[in-house]
Amino acid sequence: MDYKDRLTSIQNRIAQACGRSGRRPEEVTVVAVTKYIGIQETRALLATGIQDLGENRIQVALPKVKEIKDSARWHFIGSLQTNKVKDVLPHFHLIHSLDRLSLAKEMQKQAEKLDCTASCLIQVNISGEQTKSGLAPDEVPSFLKEIAGMDRVQVQGLMTMAPITDDPEEARPVFRGLRELRDQLRPEYPDISHLSMGMSGDFEVAVEEGATLVRLGSVLVKP
Ligand SMILES: *Cc1c(COP(=O)(O)O)cnc(C)c1O
């Protein structure tokens, strides 16, 4: 199957999940995760009409990002070291992994220097797994207060990673938890709208639970 066929099949599955949950397919953006592929394949992927690309490691991403530049909106989806913020900010449209105060401070500082804004999502550890990064859900309100004065840091939503399991239904409570957290925050923080959740194995469940950004790697690009 080529990328276009795979994308069409994914879009159909998203449309069906939207149908089951009373949502519109336009509310869901596919972020194609290109960490498994090189520059040529990434170009082929863009030819399908995909506009949003995701990478989780800056060293792997930079050659592709510099080559492809503005032909795509780049999403930084991996955990971000503070000393890499200056490399990420100039190239990435949205950072999905804001998970600590020191990172927000560095984003503010570098965004001031570059005279840009740092658009980001707060990563939340809904499942509570020790191995997962992200703030605990009950830490998010105080975190938002702490960064409220950072005018360059714009929080546009929340992101979570579900446990890796064979049964996507096991991820449902995690996705639902992220949506409920967003809905609790929204009266006070109307800009917090995006939910980045769902990967190849569980994106339909994530869409049913309200995902606005699904991060798809293997289902789309793995040979
Ligand atoms: C690799 C990766 C994905 C995509 O995973 P697939 O299961 O291949 O779709 C999504 N999110 C993050 C943070 C990743 O690192």
The ligand as an ORCA input file, in Angstrom:
! r2SCAN-3c Opt
* xyz 0 1
  C       6.447      7.374     17.893
  C       5.430      8.193     18.573
  C       4.096      8.187     18.137
  C       3.606      7.327     16.991
  O       3.570      5.987     17.386
  P       2.931      4.867     16.450
  O       2.463      3.846     17.413
  O       4.017      4.402     15.545
  O       1.792      5.477     15.719
  C       3.194      9.001     18.799
  N       3.567      9.788     19.825
  C       4.824      9.820     20.286
  C       5.169     10.712     21.426
  C       5.797      9.027     19.672
  O       7.058      9.060     20.130
*
